[in-house]
Amino acid sequence: MSEQMSEAKPQKPQAADSRRPAMIGLVLVLLLIVGGLFLVHVLRAMSQAQDCALEGRTNCAPINASDSGQ
């Protein structure tokens, strides 16, 4: 019985390491959200350009508001 007690090792507190997986998961979720929003923006712009072309309009280029004020 004394051998079993001497083999038991005290566990180290893992307070600092316990947040690392949670932080990695949070960063991954945020990256997925940002990537999804970027894809939605790009797909919406492409859809608007395709809709314009399918309507038969010839000038479907987006208007840049910063260049028009010269």
C-alpha positions in Angstrom: 0.0 0.0 0.0 2.9 2.4 0.7 4.2 1.8 -2.9 0.9 3.0 -4.4 1.0 6.2 -2.4 4.6 7.0 -3.2 3.9 6.5 -7.0 1.1 9.1 -7.0 2.4 12.4 -8.3 0.8 15.7 -7.4 -0.9 17.3 -10.3 0.3 20.7 -11.5 -2.2 23.5 -11.7 -3.0 24.2 -15.4 -4.7 27.6 -15.0 -2.5 29.3 -17.6 -2.7 26.5 -20.2 -6.5 26.0 -19.8 -7.3 29.1 -21.8 -5.0 28.4 -24.8 -7.4 26.0 -26.6 -10.3 28.3 -26.0 -8.4 31.3 -27.4 -7.3 29.3 -30.4 -10.9 28.3 -31.0 -12.1 31.9 -30.6 -9.6 33.1 -33.2 -10.6 30.4 -35.6 -14.3 31.2 -35.3 -13.5 34.9 -35.8 -11.5 34.1 -38.9 -14.3 32.0 -40.3 -16.8 34.9 -39.7 -14.5 37.4 -41.4 -13.9 35.1 -44.3 -17.7 34.5 -44.7 -18.4 38.2 -44.6 -15.8 38.8 -47.3 -17.2 36.0 -49.5 -20.7 37.5 -49.1 -19.4 40.9 -50.1 -17.6 39.5 -53.2 -20.5 37.3 -54.3 -23.0 40.2 -53.9 -20.8 42.5 -56.1 -20.5 39.7 -58.7 -24.3 39.2 -58.6 -25.0 42.9 -59.2 -22.6 43.0 -62.1 -24.2 39.9 -63.7 -27.7 41.3 -63.1 -26.7 44.5 -64.9 -25.2 42.6 -67.8 -28.3 40.4 -68.1 -30.5 43.5 -68.3 -28.6 44.5 -71.4 -26.9 47.5 -70.0 -23.5 48.3 -71.5 -21.9 50.2 -68.7 -22.0 47.9 -65.7 -18.7 49.1 -64.1 -19.0 50.2 -60.5 -18.8 53.9 -59.9 -16.0 55.0 -57.6 -17.3 57.9 -55.5 -13.9 59.2 -54.6 -12.8 59.7 -58.3 -16.0 61.5 -59.3 -15.4 64.7 -57.2 -12.4 66.0 -59.2 
